[in-house]
Amino acid sequence: MNITTKGQVTIPKEIRDKYGLDEGVEVDFIDEEGIVKLIKKGTSSPIDKVYGILKSKERSDDVVEELRGR
């Protein structure tokens, strides 16, 4: 495996399949005593990524009821 001039490498398909490294999955590089490891960042749902961005003091049930017009 070679590193391109842009610093890219291709992860072999069997490794991508085995560890669920699909397009868009976030990974990180860890340096452990001269050994570089690629790790898959914590799995999260799209909801986890936006959780807590609203700064409302209202309960979510009340917001939903209001949106439904009840």
C-alpha positions in Angstrom: 0.0 0.0 0.0 1.3 3.4 -0.9 0.5 6.9 0.3 -0.5 9.3 -2.5 0.9 12.8 -2.9 -2.3 14.0 -1.2 -1.6 11.8 1.9 -4.3 9.3 1.0 -4.4 5.5 1.2 -6.9 3.0 0.1 -8.3 0.8 2.8 -8.7 -2.8 1.4 -12.3 -3.8 0.7 -12.2 -6.8 3.0 -11.1 -4.5 5.9 -13.8 -1.9 5.1 -16.4 -4.6 5.0 -15.3 -6.4 8.1 -15.3 -3.2 10.2 -18.2 -1.3 8.5 -16.0 1.5 7.2 -18.4 2.8 4.6 -18.3 6.2 2.9 -18.9 9.0 5.4 -17.8 7.0 8.5 -15.6 9.1 10.7 -12.2 7.7 11.7 -9.2 8.9 13.7 -5.5 8.1 13.8 -3.8 7.2 17.0 0.0 7.2 17.5 0.9 4.5 20.0 4.7 4.3 20.6 5.5 4.7 16.9 2.6 2.5 15.6 -0.2 4.4 13.8 -3.6 3.0 14.3 -6.8 3.9 12.4 -9.9 3.7 14.6 -13.5 4.1 13.8 -15.0 6.9 15.9 -17.9 6.1 18.1 -21.0 5.0 16.3 -23.8 7.5 16.5 -27.1 8.0 14.9 -28.0 11.2 13.0 -30.1 12.2 16.0 -27.0 11.9 18.3 -25.2 14.5 16.1 -27.9 17.1 16.7 -28.9 16.2 20.2 -28.8 19.2 22.5 -28.4 21.9 19.9 -31.7 23.5 20.8 -31.4 25.6 23.9 -35.1 25.5 24.8 -36.2 25.0 28.4 -39.5 23.4 27.2 -40.0 19.7 27.5 -39.8 17.9 24.1 -43.3 16.5 24.6 -44.7 20.0 25.0 -42.9 21.2 21.8 -44.3 18.2 19.8 -47.8 18.9 21.1 -47.5 22.6 20.1 -46.2 21.6 16.6 -49.2 19.3 16.2 -51.5 22.1 17.1 -53.0 20.5 20.2 
